[in-house]
Amino acid sequence: MQVFVEEVGLWMDSMDSMKHFSRILPFHALGEPMLLNAFLACGARHLTMVNPVYQEDRALYYYDTATTQLLRALQNPDRDTAICATTAVILNVYEIMSERALQRMNHIAGARALIKECGWSARSTGIGAACFWLNVGMEFLSCLHFNWQVAWEPDQWGVDMDFQRETGPGREELWVHRMLYICAKIANFRASIPRFQEPSPHDEQIRLQNRYAEWQRLKTLCDSWDNSIPRTMRPMAFLHPYQITSKSAFPEVW
């Protein structure tokens, strides 16, 4: 549990100002065996990745236990859907750490269904918001990796995209949510690149013009985001790629 809180929960909470996974849910898990086993599975899995002394058997035991408990709970019509959805999202994290791609996408789909059943979206607060953003973040990264479209259309997330609001420090997570929305739109644009030309040159020209217009909309969205973010989200200073020796294509930021 300590490994989970200090090593895994940290990045799970990167889009959540309340830090549910590292600060709040571990205490909640003490009374919820399903949640507890999911946390322990991720902690044990992390140990196997960073220290060769640890074998996979303990992580698999906790994972199998949590999965069995989740499947049993899902068959109960009186289940606590919020606990089921939270457990499913944590088991997704285990899948990502295990690099098992197909199980990962199946679990993300299952967690998405439970999140929708709870009515959680970008407008949610508390644990609902934490689970929603972690799950769409993992789905987005997987889709970027496989060049697939994001199943949950970003326009249906309910993100506040009014860039005139919350421009001061203290609401950085909202700007990260907006960034994820834009990146998901770009992932969908990239995954929908036509594989074949239209038979008619005229139709192909129209399609190209439509794609270019959409590209311009997305580029404008990126620029607008960049121009509106709080000062606290900009580096104190940065070096251009030609000024550094690392050969990175990106500037080095401080």
C-alpha positions as CSV (number, residue, x, y, z in Angstrom):
1,M,0.0,0.0,0.0
2,Q,2.9,2.4,0.8
3,V,4.4,1.7,-2.6
4,F,1.1,2.3,-4.3
5,V,0.6,5.7,-2.5
6,E,4.1,6.9,-3.0
7,E,4.9,5.6,-6.4
8,V,1.7,4.8,-8.4
9,G,-1.0,7.0,-6.9
10,L,1.2,10.0,-7.6
11,W,0.8,9.9,-11.3
12,M,-2.8,8.7,-11.1
13,D,-3.5,11.9,-9.3
14,S,-1.7,14.1,-11.8
15,M,-5.0,15.6,-13.1
16,D,-6.8,15.7,-9.8
17,S,-6.3,18.6,-7.3
18,M,-7.9,16.6,-4.5
19,K,-5.4,13.7,-5.0
20,H,-8.1,11.0,-4.4
21,F,-6.0,8.0,-5.2
22,S,-3.0,8.8,-3.0
23,R,-4.7,10.7,-0.1
24,I,-8.4,9.7,0.2
25,L,-9.2,6.3,-1.4
26,P,-6.5,4.3,0.5
27,F,-8.4,5.0,3.8
28,H,-11.7,4.1,2.1
29,A,-10.1,0.8,0.9
30,L,-9.7,-0.4,4.5
31,G,-13.4,-1.1,4.5
32,E,-13.7,-2.3,0.9
33,P,-11.7,-5.5,0.1
34,M,-12.2,-5.2,-3.6
35,L,-10.6,-1.7,-3.7
36,L,-7.9,-2.8,-1.3
37,N,-6.8,-5.7,-3.5
38,A,-6.7,-3.5,-6.6
39,F,-4.4,-1.0,-4.8
40,L,-2.2,-3.8,-3.5
41,A,-2.0,-5.4,-7.0
42,C,-0.7,-2.1,-8.4
43,G,1.8,-1.6,-5.6
44,A,3.1,-5.2,-5.9
45,R,3.3,-4.8,-9.7
46,H,5.3,-1.6,-9.4
47,L,7.8,-3.5,-7.1
48,T,8.3,-6.2,-9.7
49,M,9.1,-3.5,-12.3
50,V,11.7,-1.7,-10.2
51,N,13.3,-4.5,-8.1
52,P,14.3,-7.9,-9.5
53,V,14.0,-9.4,-6.0
54,Y,10.2,-9.3,-6.3
55,Q,8.4,-12.0,-8.3
56,E,5.1,-11.5,-10.1
57,D,3.1,-14.0,-8.1
58,R,2.0,-11.7,-5.4
59,A,0.9,-9.0,-7.8
60,L,-1.1,-11.6,-9.8
61,Y,-2.7,-13.0,-6.6
62,Y,-4.0,-9.5,-5.6
63,Y,-5.0,-8.8,-9.2
64,D,-6.9,-12.1,-9.5
65,T,-8.6,-11.6,-6.2
66,A,-9.7,-8.0,-7.0
67,T,-10.9,-9.1,-10.5
68,T,-12.9,-12.0,-9.0
69,Q,-14.5,-9.7,-6.4
70,L,-15.4,-7.2,-9.1
71,L,-17.0,-9.7,-11.4
72,R,-19.0,-11.1,-8.4
73,A,-20.1,-7.6,-7.5
74,L,-21.2,-6.8,-11.1
75,Q,-23.6,-9.8,-10.9
76,N,-25.3,-8.2,-7.9
77,P,-28.2,-5.9,-9.0
78,D,-27.8,-4.0,-5.7
79,R,-24.1,-3.4,-6.2
80,D,-22.3,-0.2,-5.2
81,T,-21.5,1.0,-8.8
82,A,-19.2,3.8,-7.6
83,I,-16.9,1.2,-5.8
84,C,-17.1,-1.1,-8.9
85,A,-16.2,1.8,-11.3
86,T,-13.3,2.9,-9.1
87,T,-11.9,-0.6,-8.8
88,A,-12.2,-1.1,-12.6
89,V,-10.2,2.1,-13.2
90,I,-7.5,1.0,-10.7
91,L,-7.3,-2.4,-12.5
92,N,-6.8,-0.5,-15.7
93,V,-3.7,1.0,-14.2
94,Y,-2.4,-2.6,-13.4
95,E,-3.0,-3.5,-17.1
96,I,-1.0,-0.6,-18.3
97,M,1.8,-1.5,-16.0
98,S,1.6,-5.1,-17.3
99,E,1.7,-3.9,-20.9
100,R,-1.1,-6.3,-21.9
101,A,-2.7,-4.2,-24.7
102,L,-5.9,-6.1,-25.5
103,Q,-6.9,-6.7,-21.8
104,R,-6.1,-3.1,-21.2
105,M,-8.6,-1.9,-23.9
106,N,-11.2,-4.3,-22.7
107,H,-10.9,-3.1,-19.1
108,I,-10.9,0.6,-20.2
109,A,-14.2,-0.2,-22.1
110,G,-15.6,-1.9,-19.0
111,A,-14.6,1.0,-16.7
112,R,-16.1,3.5,-19.2
113,A,-19.4,1.6,-19.1
114,L,-19.4,1.7,-15.3
115,I,-18.4,5.4,-15.3
116,K,-21.3,6.2,-17.6
117,E,-23.6,4.1,-15.4
118,C,-22.6,6.3,-12.4
119,G,-23.3,9.4,-14.6
120,W,-19.7,10.6,-14.2
121,S,-18.3,13.1,-16.7
122,A,-16.0,16.1,-17.0
123,R,-18.7,18.0,-15.0
124,S,-18.4,15.7,-12.0
125,T,-16.7,16.5,-8.8
126,G,-14.9,14.3,-6.2
127,I,-14.1,10.7,-6.9
128,G,-16.3,10.7,-10.0
129,A,-14.1,13.4,-11.6
130,A,-10.9,11.6,-10.5
131,C,-12.1,8.3,-12.1
132,F,-13.4,10.0,-15.2
133,W,-10.2,11.9,-16.0
134,L,-7.9,9.0,-15.2
135,N,-9.9,6.6,-17.4
136,V,-10.2,9.0,-20.4
137,G,-6.5,9.8,-20.0
138,M,-5.5,6.1,-20.2
139,E,-7.8,5.6,-23.1
140,F,-6.3,8.5,-24.9
141,L,-2.8,7.3,-24.4
142,S,-3.7,3.8,-25.6
143,C,-5.5,5.2,-28.7
144,L,-2.5,7.4,-29.5
145,H,-0.3,4.3,-29.2
146,F,-2.4,2.1,-31.5
147,N,-3.7,5.0,-33.7
148,W,-7.3,4.3,-32.8
149,Q,-10.1,6.8,-32.3
150,V,-11.2,7.6,-28.8
151,A,-14.4,5.7,-28.1
152,W,-15.9,8.4,-25.8
153,E,-16.3,11.4,-28.2
154,P,-14.5,14.3,-26.5
155,D,-17.4,16.7,-27.3
156,Q,-19.6,14.6,-25.1
157,W,-17.2,14.8,-22.1
158,G,-18.7,18.1,-20.9
159,V,-15.4,20.0,-20.6
160,D,-15.6,23.8,-19.9
161,M,-13.8,25.2,-23.0
162,D,-14.4,28.9,-22.2
163,F,-10.8,30.1,-22.2
164,Q,-11.8,33.4,-20.7
165,R,-12.6,31.7,-17.4
166,E,-10.2,30.5,-14.7
167,T,-7.1,32.2,-16.2
168,G,-5.4,32.8,-12.8
169,P,-3.3,30.4,-10.8
170,G,-4.9,27.7,-8.7
171,R,-7.0,26.1,-11.4
172,E,-4.2,24.4,-13.4
173,E,-6.0,21.0,-13.4
174,L,-8.9,22.6,-15.5
175,W,-6.3,23.6,-18.1
176,V,-4.9,20.1,-18.1
177,H,-8.4,18.8,-18.7
178,R,-8.8,21.2,-21.6
179,M,-5.4,20.1,-23.0
180,L,-6.5,16.5,-22.8
181,Y,-9.7,17.3,-24.7
182,I,-7.7,19.0,-27.5
183,C,-5.2,16.1,-27.7
184,A,-8.1,13.6,-27.9
185,K,-9.6,15.6,-30.7
186,I,-6.2,15.6,-32.5
187,A,-5.9,11.8,-31.9
188,N,-9.3,11.2,-33.5
189,F,-8.2,13.5,-36.5
190,R,-5.0,11.5,-36.8
191,A,-6.7,8.1,-36.6
192,S,-9.2,9.1,-39.3
193,I,-6.6,9.8,-42.0
194,P,-8.2,8.4,-45.2
195,R,-6.5,5.2,-46.4
196,F,-7.6,5.6,-50.0
197,Q,-8.1,8.5,-52.4
198,E,-11.6,9.3,-53.6
199,P,-12.3,8.0,-57.2
200,S,-13.2,11.4,-58.4
201,P,-10.5,14.2,-58.2
202,H,-13.2,16.7,-57.4
203,D,-14.4,14.6,-54.4
204,E,-10.8,14.1,-53.3
205,Q,-10.2,17.9,-53.4
206,I,-13.3,18.6,-51.3
207,R,-12.2,16.0,-48.7
208,L,-8.7,17.5,-48.6
209,Q,-10.2,21.0,-48.1
210,N,-12.4,19.7,-45.2
211,R,-9.5,17.9,-43.6
212,Y,-7.4,21.1,-43.8
213,A,-10.2,23.2,-42.4
214,E,-10.4,20.8,-39.4
215,W,-6.6,20.8,-39.0
216,Q,-6.8,24.6,-38.9
217,R,-9.5,24.5,-36.2
218,L,-7.4,22.2,-34.1
219,K,-4.3,24.3,-34.6
220,T,-6.2,27.4,-33.5
221,L,-7.5,25.6,-30.4
222,C,-3.9,24.7,-29.5
223,D,-2.7,28.3,-30.0
224,S,-5.6,29.7,-28.0
225,W,-5.0,27.3,-25.1
226,D,-1.3,28.3,-25.1
227,N,-2.1,32.0,-25.1
228,S,-4.7,31.7,-22.3
229,I,-3.0,29.4,-19.7
230,P,-2.1,30.8,-16.3
231,R,1.5,32.1,-15.9
232,T,2.1,29.2,-13.4
233,M,1.9,26.8,-16.3
234,R,4.7,28.4,-18.3
235,P,8.3,27.7,-17.5
236,M,10.4,30.2,-15.6
237,A,12.9,29.9,-18.5
238,F,13.6,27.6,-21.4
239,L,16.4,26.8,-23.9
240,H,15.8,26.3,-27.6
241,P,16.8,22.9,-29.1
242,Y,19.8,24.5,-30.9
243,Q,21.1,25.8,-27.5
244,I,21.2,22.3,-25.8
245,T,23.4,19.3,-26.3
246,S,20.8,16.6,-25.7
247,K,19.7,16.6,-29.4
248,S,16.0,16.7,-28.3
249,A,13.5,18.2,-30.7
250,F,11.9,20.0,-27.7
251,P,13.1,23.0,-25.7
252,E,14.5,22.3,-22.3
253,V,12.3,23.9,-19.7
254,W,12.9,25.0,-16.1
